[in-house]
Amino acid sequence: TRQIATLLITYIILVIGWAVVYAEQSGGKYTPEYLVVQFDDELRSDIVAYSGGYRLTTDRFRNVYERSTYVHEYFPDAKFGYCREKERYAFRVEEGNDACENILLRSSQTDSFDITDTVEKSWFV
């Protein structure tokens, strides 16, 4: 019975630790604050000018379903955001915050909170 109590306490500690890490991740604690993007003109020649630095917006993760938005340093309408409807990150150059509208590039399907998880995956026009 002492072993069962020890196992139960260990299990509770592990679950609490997991919950803390999950909450911090959902809150954006482990999200990169700055991205450097280099667009290839073979993909779309009209977006090469938007290569450069992208900063994480200050409105990080409002809840576990939201993802971060990255905005270009010099072109505030150039953004990377997450389109929940299509379960992809999207690049767009237009006013507004809906990542599902007027998409120029889109990532492969992902449920990751970290856009850098899409770097090794395909992006589409």
C-alpha positions as CSV (number, residue, x, y, z in Angstrom):
1,T,0.0,0.0,0.0
2,R,2.9,2.3,0.6
3,Q,4.1,1.6,-3.0
4,I,0.7,2.4,-4.3
5,A,0.6,5.7,-2.5
6,T,4.1,6.5,-3.8
7,L,3.1,5.7,-7.3
8,L,-0.1,7.8,-7.0
9,I,1.9,10.8,-5.7
10,T,4.4,10.4,-8.5
11,Y,1.6,10.2,-11.1
12,I,0.0,13.3,-9.7
13,I,3.2,15.3,-9.7
14,L,3.8,14.2,-13.3
15,V,0.3,15.2,-14.4
16,I,0.7,18.6,-12.7
17,G,4.1,19.1,-14.3
18,W,2.6,18.3,-17.7
19,A,-0.3,20.7,-17.2
20,V,2.1,23.5,-16.3
21,V,4.2,23.0,-19.4
22,Y,1.1,22.7,-21.5
23,A,-0.4,25.9,-20.1
24,E,3.0,27.8,-20.6
25,Q,3.2,26.5,-24.2
26,S,-0.4,27.6,-24.9
27,G,0.5,30.9,-23.4
28,G,3.3,31.3,-25.9
29,K,6.2,31.0,-23.5
30,Y,8.2,28.7,-25.8
31,T,7.2,30.5,-29.0
32,P,10.0,32.2,-31.0
33,E,9.7,36.0,-30.8
34,Y,11.4,36.7,-34.1
35,L,11.6,34.9,-37.4
36,V,13.8,35.5,-40.4
37,V,12.2,34.5,-43.7
38,Q,13.8,34.2,-47.1
39,F,11.3,33.8,-49.9
40,D,12.4,32.0,-53.0
41,D,11.4,33.7,-56.3
42,E,10.7,30.2,-57.8
43,L,7.7,29.9,-55.6
44,R,6.2,33.3,-56.2
45,S,8.3,36.2,-57.5
46,D,5.9,38.9,-56.2
47,I,6.6,38.1,-52.6
48,V,10.4,38.1,-52.6
49,A,10.3,41.7,-51.3
50,Y,8.7,40.5,-48.1
51,S,11.8,38.5,-47.1
52,G,13.1,39.7,-43.8
53,G,12.3,39.8,-40.2
54,Y,9.0,39.0,-38.7
55,R,8.1,39.8,-35.0
56,L,5.7,38.0,-32.8
57,T,2.7,40.2,-32.1
58,T,2.0,41.1,-28.6
59,D,-1.5,39.4,-28.6
60,R,-0.1,35.9,-28.0
61,F,-2.3,33.0,-27.5
62,R,-5.6,34.1,-26.0
63,N,-6.6,30.5,-25.4
64,V,-5.4,27.0,-26.4
65,Y,-7.0,27.3,-29.8
66,E,-5.2,30.4,-31.0
67,R,-1.8,30.6,-32.5
68,S,0.7,33.4,-32.8
69,T,0.8,36.0,-35.6
70,Y,4.1,37.3,-37.0
71,V,4.2,40.7,-38.6
72,H,7.0,42.0,-41.0
73,E,9.2,44.6,-39.5
74,Y,8.7,47.1,-42.3
75,F,5.5,46.0,-44.0
76,P,2.9,45.6,-41.3
77,D,0.3,44.1,-43.7
78,A,2.7,41.1,-44.4
79,K,1.8,38.5,-41.8
80,F,2.1,34.8,-41.0
81,G,-0.9,33.5,-39.0
82,Y,-2.7,30.3,-38.4
83,C,-5.9,29.5,-40.2
84,R,-7.9,27.2,-37.9
85,E,-10.5,26.3,-40.6
86,K,-7.8,24.8,-42.8
87,E,-5.4,23.8,-40.0
88,R,-2.4,25.5,-41.7
89,Y,-0.2,28.5,-41.2
90,A,-0.7,31.1,-43.9
91,F,1.2,34.1,-45.3
92,R,-0.8,37.1,-46.5
93,V,-0.2,40.7,-47.4
94,E,-3.3,42.6,-46.6
95,E,-5.0,44.6,-43.8
96,G,-7.0,42.6,-41.3
97,N,-6.4,39.7,-39.0
98,D,-8.2,36.8,-40.6
99,A,-5.4,34.3,-41.6
100,C,-7.9,32.4,-43.8
101,E,-8.5,35.2,-46.3
102,N,-6.4,36.2,-49.3
103,I,-3.7,33.6,-48.6
104,L,-0.6,33.9,-50.8
105,L,1.2,30.9,-49.3
106,R,0.1,28.1,-47.0
107,S,1.9,25.5,-45.0
108,S,1.2,21.8,-44.9
109,Q,-1.6,20.8,-42.5
110,T,-0.4,21.1,-38.9
111,D,-1.8,21.4,-35.4
112,S,1.4,22.8,-34.0
113,F,1.5,25.9,-31.9
114,D,5.0,26.7,-33.2
115,I,5.3,27.9,-36.8
116,T,8.9,26.8,-36.9
117,D,7.6,23.2,-37.0
118,T,6.5,23.9,-40.6
119,V,10.0,24.8,-41.8
120,E,10.9,21.3,-42.9
121,K,7.4,20.7,-44.4
122,S,6.0,21.8,-47.8
123,W,4.5,25.3,-48.3
124,F,2.1,25.8,-51.2
125,V,0.9,28.7,-53.4
